[in-house]
């Protein structure tokens, strides 16, 4: 099942909340993203069906191995893009953060590789 940008955002949010709080509940995700609980519940159903999360009825949400891998990949892209925008283009960190959140879903592996090379002084 192909997960769209919104699914990747949910996975990244789950990973971030898990690191921050240890456990993740639907209400935590709703509060973090500013979404309604029903919207989050629908999204969790899609992610569960895709095998990316596990959740008991009304219980804590946990990333599966596949979900953790996908969330980590998105998170790493986000960090690299943010760093590139701040360090290379000298954008305000808040703007860089917002832009990275959008770019991380559509950027090509080649562009990411080039950004990494420039940041590492190889470009």
VOKE-403174 format. One line per field, with one value per atom (N, C-alpha, C, O): atom name; residue in one letter; residue number from 0; y, x negated, z negated. Coordinates in steps of 0.02 Angstrom, whole numbers, plus 50000, padded with zeros to 5 digits. Atoms other than C-alpha are relative to their C-alpha. Example, Ala and Ser with C-alpha at 12.3 -4.5 7.8 and 13.67 -1.06 7.14 Angstrom:
<pts>
atom: [N:CA:C:O:N:CA:C:O];
type: [A:A:A:A:S:S:S:S];
seq: [0:0:0:0:1:1:1:1];
c2: [49941:49775:50060:50059:49941:49947:50055:50110];
c1: [49955:49385:49955:49903:50042:49316:50039:50014];
c3: [50000:49610:50000:49967:50003:49643:49963:49955];
</pts>
This chain:
<pts>
atom: [N:CA:C:O:N:CA:C:O:N:CA:C:O:N:CA:C:O:N:CA:C:O:N:CA:C:O:N:CA:C:O:N:CA:C:O:N:CA:C:O:N:CA:C:O:N:CA:C:O:N:CA:C:O:N:CA:C:O:N:CA:C:O:N:CA:C:O:N:CA:C:O:N:CA:C:O:N:CA:C:O:N:CA:C:O:N:CA:C:O:N:CA:C:O:N:CA:C:O:N:CA:C:O:N:CA:C:O:N:CA:C:O:N:CA:C:O:N:CA:C:O:N:CA:C:O:N:CA:C:O:N:CA:C:O:N:CA:C:O:N:CA:C:O:N:CA:C:O:N:CA:C:O:N:CA:C:O:N:CA:C:O:N:CA:C:O:N:CA:C:O:N:CA:C:O:N:CA:C:O:N:CA:C:O:N:CA:C:O:N:CA:C:O:N:CA:C:O:N:CA:C:O:N:CA:C:O:N:CA:C:O:N:CA:C:O:N:CA:C:O:N:CA:C:O:N:CA:C:O:N:CA:C:O:N:CA:C:O:N:CA:C:O:N:CA:C:O:N:CA:C:O:N:CA:C:O:N:CA:C:O:N:CA:C:O:N:CA:C:O:N:CA:C:O:N:CA:C:O:N:CA:C:O:N:CA:C:O:N:CA:C:O:N:CA:C:O:N:CA:C:O:N:CA:C:O:N:CA:C:O:N:CA:C:O:N:CA:C:O:N:CA:C:O:N:CA:C:O:N:CA:C:O:N:CA:C:O:N:CA:C:O:N:CA:C:O:N:CA:C:O:N:CA:C:O:N:CA:C:O:N:CA:C:O:N:CA:C:O:N:CA:C:O:N:CA:C:O:N:CA:C:O:N:CA:C:O:N:CA:C:O:N:CA:C:O:N:CA:C:O:N:CA:C:O:N:CA:C:O:N:CA:C:O:N:CA:C:O:N:CA:C:O:N:CA:C:O:N:CA:C:O:N:CA:C:O:N:CA:C:O:N:CA:C:O:N:CA:C:O:N:CA:C:O:N:CA:C:O:N:CA:C:O:N:CA:C:O:N:CA:C:O:N:CA:C:O:N:CA:C:O:N:CA:C:O:N:CA:C:O:N:CA:C:O:N:CA:C:O:N:CA:C:O:N:CA:C:O:N:CA:C:O:N:CA:C:O:N:CA:C:O:N:CA:C:O:N:CA:C:O:N:CA:C:O:N:CA:C:O:N:CA:C:O:N:CA:C:O:N:CA:C:O];
type: [X:X:X:X:X:X:X:X:X:X:X:X:X:X:X:X:X:X:X:X:X:X:X:X:X:X:X:X:X:X:X:X:X:X:X:X:X:X:X:X:X:X:X:X:X:X:X:X:X:X:X:X:X:X:X:X:X:X:X:X:X:X:X:X:X:X:X:X:X:X:X:X:X:X:X:X:X:X:X:X:X:X:X:X:X:X:X:X:X:X:X:X:X:X:X:X:X:X:X:X:X:X:X:X:X:X:X:X:X:X:X:X:X:X:X:X:X:X:X:X:X:X:X:X:X:X:X:X:X:X:X:X:X:X:X:X:X:X:X:X:X:X:X:X:X:X:X:X:X:X:X:X:X:X:X:X:X:X:X:X:X:X:X:X:X:X:X:X:X:X:X:X:X:X:X:X:X:X:X:X:X:X:X:X:X:X:X:X:X:X:X:X:X:X:X:X:X:X:X:X:X:X:X:X:X:X:X:X:X:X:X:X:X:X:X:X:X:X:X:X:X:X:X:X:X:X:X:X:X:X:X:X:X:X:X:X:X:X:X:X:X:X:X:X:X:X:X:X:X:X:X:X:X:X:X:X:X:X:X:X:X:X:X:X:X:X:X:X:X:X:X:X:X:X:X:X:X:X:X:X:X:X:X:X:X:X:X:X:X:X:X:X:X:X:X:X:X:X:X:X:X:X:X:X:X:X:X:X:X:X:X:X:X:X:X:X:X:X:X:X:X:X:X:X:X:X:X:X:X:X:X:X:X:X:X:X:X:X:X:X:X:X:X:X:X:X:X:X:X:X:X:X:X:X:X:X:X:X:X:X:X:X:X:X:X:X:X:X:X:X:X:X:X:X:X:X:X:X:X:X:X:X:X:X:X:X:X:X:X:X:X:X:X:X:X:X:X:X:X:X:X:X:X:X:X:X:X:X:X:X:X:X:X:X:X:X:X:X:X:X:X:X:X:X:X:X:X:X:X:X:X:X:X:X:X:X:X:X:X:X:X:X:X:X:X:X:X:X:X:X:X:X:X:X:X:X:X:X:X:X:X:X:X:X:X:X:X:X:X:X:X:X:X:X:X:X:X:X:X:X:X:X:X:X:X:X:X:X:X:X:X:X];
seq: [0:0:0:0:1:1:1:1:2:2:2:2:3:3:3:3:4:4:4:4:5:5:5:5:6:6:6:6:7:7:7:7:8:8:8:8:9:9:9:9:10:10:10:10:11:11:11:11:12:12:12:12:13:13:13:13:14:14:14:14:15:15:15:15:16:16:16:16:17:17:17:17:18:18:18:18:19:19:19:19:20:20:20:20:21:21:21:21:22:22:22:22:23:23:23:23:24:24:24:24:25:25:25:25:26:26:26:26:27:27:27:27:28:28:28:28:29:29:29:29:30:30:30:30:31:31:31:31:32:32:32:32:33:33:33:33:34:34:34:34:35:35:35:35:36:36:36:36:37:37:37:37:38:38:38:38:39:39:39:39:40:40:40:40:41:41:41:41:42:42:42:42:43:43:43:43:44:44:44:44:45:45:45:45:46:46:46:46:47:47:47:47:48:48:48:48:49:49:49:49:50:50:50:50:51:51:51:51:52:52:52:52:53:53:53:53:54:54:54:54:55:55:55:55:56:56:56:56:57:57:57:57:58:58:58:58:59:59:59:59:60:60:60:60:61:61:61:61:62:62:62:62:63:63:63:63:64:64:64:64:65:65:65:65:66:66:66:66:67:67:67:67:68:68:68:68:69:69:69:69:70:70:70:70:71:71:71:71:72:72:72:72:73:73:73:73:74:74:74:74:75:75:75:75:76:76:76:76:77:77:77:77:78:78:78:78:79:79:79:79:80:80:80:80:81:81:81:81:82:82:82:82:83:83:83:83:84:84:84:84:85:85:85:85:86:86:86:86:87:87:87:87:88:88:88:88:89:89:89:89:90:90:90:90:91:91:91:91:92:92:92:92:93:93:93:93:94:94:94:94:95:95:95:95:96:96:96:96:97:97:97:97:98:98:98:98:99:99:99:99:100:100:100:100:101:101:101:101:102:102:102:102:103:103:103:103:104:104:104:104:105:105:105:105:106:106:106:106:107:107:107:107:108:108:108:108:109:109:109:109:110:110:110:110:111:111:111:111:112:112:112:112:113:113:113:113:114:114:114:114:115:115:115:115:116:116:116:116:117:117:117:117:118:118:118:118:119:119:119:119:120:120:120:120:121:121:121:121:122:122:122:122];
c2: [49941:50000:50062:50068:49938:50170:50050:50064:49951:50294:50070:50083:49932:50474:50044:50022:49951:50631:50003:50006:49995:50639:49940:49947:50060:50460:50005:49985:49991:50500:50050:50041:49950:50652:49968:49982:50035:50542:49955:49955:50045:50415:50040:50021:49958:50552:50028:50032:49974:50626:49947:49961:50054:50458:49988:49980:50010:50434:50056:50042:49943:50608:49998:50009:50004:50587:49942:49947:50058:50416:50017:49999:49980:50489:50050:50048:49949:50633:49973:49990:50020:50545:49927:49908:50071:50360:49961:49907:50032:50316:50051:50111:49956:50384:49978:49920:50011:50400:50044:50093:49961:50465:50073:50118:49930:50621:50039:50098:49967:50659:50022:50077:49985:50652:50058:50104:49947:50759:50067:50118:49937:50890:50025:50085:49981:50889:50030:50079:49979:50910:50050:50080:49955:51013:49971:50008:50034:50883:49975:49970:50028:50814:49927:49893:50070:50647:49953:49902:50044:50570:49996:49943:50000:50622:49956:49917:50041:50543:49927:49884:50070:50385:49969:49912:50025:50366:49987:49935:50008:50392:49940:49903:50057:50264:49935:49886:50059:50139:49984:49926:50009:50165:49974:49928:50021:50149:49929:49891:50068:49993:49950:49897:50044:49914:49991:49937:50003:49954:49963:49953:50036:49863:50044:50021:49953:50019:50018:50042:49990:50034:49942:49904:50045:49925:50042:50087:49963:49987:49956:49933:50033:49901:50050:50110:49955:49972:50053:50038:49942:50145:49997:50027:50007:50100:50040:50080:49967:50160:49979:49924:50012:50170:49984:50020:50019:50082:49990:49963:50011:50083:49927:49899:50066:49914:50009:50066:49995:49875:50040:50083:49965:49934:50073:50117:49931:50088:50041:50100:49965:50133:50017:50071:49988:50115:50058:50102:49946:50228:50066:50117:49939:50356:50028:50088:49979:50361:50029:50079:49975:50385:50071:50115:49934:50532:50050:50106:49955:50607:50020:50079:49984:50596:50047:50093:49953:50679:50069:50119:49936:50815:50037:50097:49969:50848:50024:50079:49981:50850:50062:50108:49943:50969:50063:50116:49942:51085:50026:50087:49979:51088:50034:50085:49970:51124:50070:50117:49935:51266:50053:50111:49953:51345:50016:50074:49990:51318:50025:50066:49982:51337:50060:50105:49945:51454:50054:50107:49953:51543:50024:50082:49984:51536:50001:49969:50000:51574:49928:49895:50069:51408:49983:49926:50014:51423:49989:49944:50008:51445:49935:49899:50061:51306:49938:49890:50056:51190:49988:49931:50005:51226:49974:49929:50021:51206:49928:49890:50069:51046:49950:49896:50044:50972:49986:49932:50010:50994:49964:49920:50027:50952:49927:49889:50068:50791:49944:49888:50051:50698:49992:49942:50001:50738:50003:49996:49991:50759:49935:49881:50059:50639:49978:50018:50024:50529:50035:50046:49965:50616:50069:50088:49933:50788:49994:50033:50010:50724:49984:50010:50019:50647:50061:50070:49939:50811:50048:50079:49957:50909:49975:50014:50031:50788:50015:50031:49988:50808:50072:50086:49930:50997:50014:50049:49989:50995:49969:49995:50034:50874:50028:50002:49968:50989:49966:49979:50036:50875:50030:50005:49972:50986:50068:50100];
c1: [49958:50000:49956:49910:50038:49931:50025:50085:49982:49930:49984:49928:50006:49956:49964:49944:50034:49877:50030:49993:49969:50004:49982:49971:50019:49964:49929:49914:50070:49779:49996:49956:49999:49816:50023:49995:49977:49912:49945:49933:50054:49770:49944:49919:50053:49642:50021:49981:49974:49752:50001:49983:50000:49773:49929:49918:50070:49584:49976:49945:50021:49555:50032:49998:49966:49686:49975:49969:50026:49620:49933:49920:50065:49445:50008:49970:49989:49513:50036:50017:49956:49645:49996:50020:50003:49608:50059:50050:49940:49786:50038:50030:49963:49902:50073:50090:49928:50091:50028:49997:49968:50209:50007:49997:49991:50243:49935:49935:50066:50056:49987:49963:50010:50050:50046:50025:49952:50207:49976:49978:50024:50134:49937:49931:50062:49964:50012:49981:49988:50034:50058:50068:49943:50188:50058:50097:49947:50306:50052:50039:49948:50469:49985:49951:50009:50471:50029:49997:49975:50584:49954:49946:50047:50461:49940:49917:50057:50318:50019:49981:49976:50420:50004:49983:49996:50454:49930:49917:50068:50270:49966:49929:50031:50217:50027:49990:49972:50335:49965:49951:50036:50249:49930:49907:50068:50076:49998:49951:49996:50128:50012:49980:49985:50199:49938:49928:50062:50034:49944:49890:50050:49940:49945:49890:50051:49848:50006:49958:49991:49921:50039:50072:49958:49998:50036:50007:49961:50137:50057:50098:49943:50254:50058:50046:49942:50430:49990:49985:50008:50410:49936:49933:50062:50234:49943:49951:50061:50058:49985:50003:50019:49990:49926:49886:50070:49828:49984:50024:50023:49730:49979:49947:50026:49700:49929:49906:50067:49527:50001:49959:49994:49582:50019:49994:49980:49665:49943:49935:50058:49511:49948:49920:50047:49401:50024:49984:49972:49517:49998:49978:50000:49534:49929:49918:50070:49345:49974:49938:50021:49316:50026:49989:49969:49437:49967:49952:50031:49363:49930:49911:50068:49186:49999:49959:49994:49237:50017:49988:49979:49321:49941:49931:50057:49166:49948:49921:50050:49050:50023:49984:49975:49161:50000:49981:50000:49183:49930:49918:50070:48996:49974:49940:50022:48963:50029:49993:49968:49088:49972:49965:50027:49018:49926:49907:50073:48831:49978:49932:50022:48818:50037:50007:49959:48961:50012:50040:49994:48957:50072:50084:49931:49145:50012:49975:49978:49228:50019:50054:49984:49241:50074:50092:49928:49430:50026:50066:49981:49452:49971:50005:50033:49327:50038:50046:49963:49424:50065:50082:49936:49590:49989:50025:50013:49516:49976:49996:50025:49424:50057:50056:49943:49588:50038:50067:49966:49660:49954:49976:50048:49504:49983:49972:50023:49462:50039:50014:49958:49603:49991:50011:50004:49559:49928:49918:50070:49370:49972:49986:50030:49271:49939:49908:50061:49133:49937:49890:50057:49012:49990:49934:50005:49052:49979:49937:50021:49038:49926:49890:50071:48870:49956:49904:50039:48809:50000:49949:49996:48870:49951:49915:50045:48777:49927:49887:50068:48619:49979:49924:50016:48627:49990:49942:50007:48653:49936:49906:50061:48508:49937:49882:50057:48395:49973:49917:50022:48386:50028:50016:49967:48485:49977:50000];
c3: [50000:50000:50000:49959:49995:50050:49948:49944:50051:49907:50028:50050:49975:49957:49950:49896:50041:49885:49929:49880:50066:49743:49957:49897:50037:49693:49975:49918:50021:49689:49943:49897:50055:49580:49935:49882:50061:49458:49973:49912:50023:49451:49967:49914:50029:49420:49933:49887:50063:49284:49946:49889:50048:49200:49974:49914:50020:49200:49953:49902:50040:49130:49930:49880:50064:48993:49958:49897:50036:48948:49967:49910:50027:48925:49943:49894:50050:48823:49938:49882:50055:48716:49980:49927:50014:48725:50027:50055:49973:48771:50043:50035:49955:48905:50000:50008:49996:48900:50056:50076:49947:49033:49981:50023:50023:48929:50005:50019:49995:48926:50072:50085:49929:49115:50021:50055:49984:49131:49974:50009:50029:49014:50036:50048:49968:49099:50070:50089:49931:49275:50007:50060:49996:49232:50039:50070:49964:49307:49950:49890:50043:49240:49985:50023:50018:49151:50053:50068:49947:49285:50061:50090:49943:49421:49984:50027:50021:49324:49999:50021:50003:49294:50070:50080:49932:49480:50028:50058:49975:49521:49967:50000:50034:49389:50029:50033:49968:49470:50065:50080:49936:49638:49987:50020:50015:49561:49971:49984:50028:49464:50056:50058:49943:49622:50044:50073:49961:49710:49963:49991:50038:49572:49972:49957:50023:49514:49926:49896:50072:49339:49971:50007:50038:49206:49948:49918:50050:49094:49977:50017:50030:48977:50001:50006:50001:48972:49946:49887:50044:48895:49958:49904:50038:48839:50030:50076:49975:48866:50071:50092:49930:49042:50001:49971:49993:49085:50074:50111:49932:49247:50007:49962:49984:49326:50026:50033:49972:49392:50065:50076:49936:49565:49989:50024:50016:49491:49972:49989:50029:49391:50054:50054:49945:49545:50043:50061:49958:49647:49963:49992:50040:49507:49992:49997:50008:49480:50065:50064:49934:49666:50011:50032:49991:49672:49953:49973:50050:49513:50020:50013:49978:49580:50060:50063:49943:49744:49975:49997:50029:49643:49969:49982:50033:49539:50050:50043:49950:49690:50039:50050:49961:49789:49958:49981:50045:49639:49992:49997:50009:49610:50063:50058:49937:49794:50009:50027:49992:49798:49953:49971:50050:49640:50014:50017:49995:49668:50069:50073:49933:49856:50028:50057:49973:49902:49948:49964:50055:49733:49988:49974:50015:49713:49925:49887:50070:49548:49982:50021:50019:49453:50001:50019:50000:49435:50072:50084:49930:49623:50028:50064:49976:49659:49975:50012:50029:49543:50038:50054:49964:49630:50071:50094:49931:49804:50003:50047:50002:49758:49992:50020:50012:49698:50065:50073:49936:49873:50050:50086:49951:49974:49987:50035:50019:49880:50034:50039:49970:49967:50076:50104:49927:50147:50027:50087:49978:50153:50027:50001:49970:50261:49959:49926:50033:50191:50026:49988:49972:50308:49969:49952:50031:50238:49927:49904:50070:50059:49996:49953:49998:50101:50013:49981:49983:50176:49940:49925:50060:50023:49947:49917:50050:49909:50019:49975:49978:50014:49989:49967:50011:50007:49926:49908:50072:49819:49972:49924:50023:49798:50031:50019:49970:49898:50061:50082:49942:50047:50064:50119:49942:50164:50013:50060];
</pts>
